[in-house]
Amino acid sequence: MLVLALSVSTLVSCEEDEEALLPALSHITADDFAGTVSGKGWRYVESHEIRDGRICSKRDYWDGLIGGAPVNYAFTGDSITEFIYVDAYPIKGYRSRKYTFDEGTNGLMSGGDEVMRIVSVSESELRIIKHEASTADGEPIYVYAVYRAMTPWELAECKAGYPYDLDTFDDDYPRLPEQQRLTPGDFASLAVGRGWTCAEAHEMELSGRYKADSLQTSGAGLKPVDYYISADSLTVFGSDPQSGAPSLRSVAYAYRANGFYLETADKSGFRIVSLSPDEMRVVSRQHDYAAGRTVRLYCVYRRMTADELSGKFTTDSLNVKLLADF
């Protein structure tokens, strides 16, 4: 962590000069810090890059930067929550962890790492030094940052606006399996002439990821459709959105091997992620009439038995449109 000269006593604002001395660290006890910040959220105001260990730039660190955003904080007892924008997806999420306060260095510690160093804190303002990023050469970039206390309403809004738990993100939203390369011959030999019933369905709200909770166990009203694939047509088995009665419809398709998807005139086709003699994994779109929205689904299909497929075709049907346009 950055070593600070505690002997610096003159406070010169970064807003007043192009470069300015960092303010000295205030003497803060662990109890004083916890009593001041606990139960509050802290919203970013400004930050300035530190140079040579003691100089800060007048320019705000985030001015002109693309693909990131400053972190906001909240404290509860001995826990700190960071509200973070993750550009890779992009999502806004949070991460909570226990912390301790080192009275010798004003360091806020968690898991053996220094999260930030406290310069000063009051009921309305928090000033810190933190590691913000690294250069292309791996050199650390530290900033001197100013935060203000949020109102209770702002804190509630912040929590609602950062809904993803980043500590459990990979478990809550697993990645799709690796795309299997399927030639027209693979498709014809493994998919054609077979019925496929949905054994597992997950909503997708992030690129390349799906919700771990399946539609079948989450209580969602949307029921995924089943399929029969012939050499030239796709038959969709579903239910009438008004009556709930079983229905089916058939539409011509073309298999596009360059994108591994079934293309139909009404755009009710789907992309095949992987395919084996008894299992097909697909990404599709289906309209949820009850909720009035179209959702992307990741579905695991198993091959129907002959009796199951026969039963599908003998059920009365209504020929209704079940899938919304892509």
Secondary structure, 3 states (H helix, E strand, C coil): CCCCCCCCCCCCCCCCCCEEECCCCCCCCHHHHHHHHECCEEEEEEEEEEECCCEEEEEECCCCCCCCCCCEEEEECCEEEEEEEECCCCEEEEEEEECEEECCCCEEEECCEEEEEEEEECCCEEEEEEEEEECCCCCEEEEEEEEEECCHHHHHHHHHHCCEECCCHHHHCCECCCCCCCCHHHHHHHCCCEEEEEEEEEEECECCECCCCCHHHHCCCCCCCEEEECCCEEEEEEECCCCCCEEEEEEEEEEECCCCEEEECCCCCCEEEEECCCEEEEEEEEEECCCCEEEEEEEEEEECCHHHHHHHHHCCCCCCCCCCCC
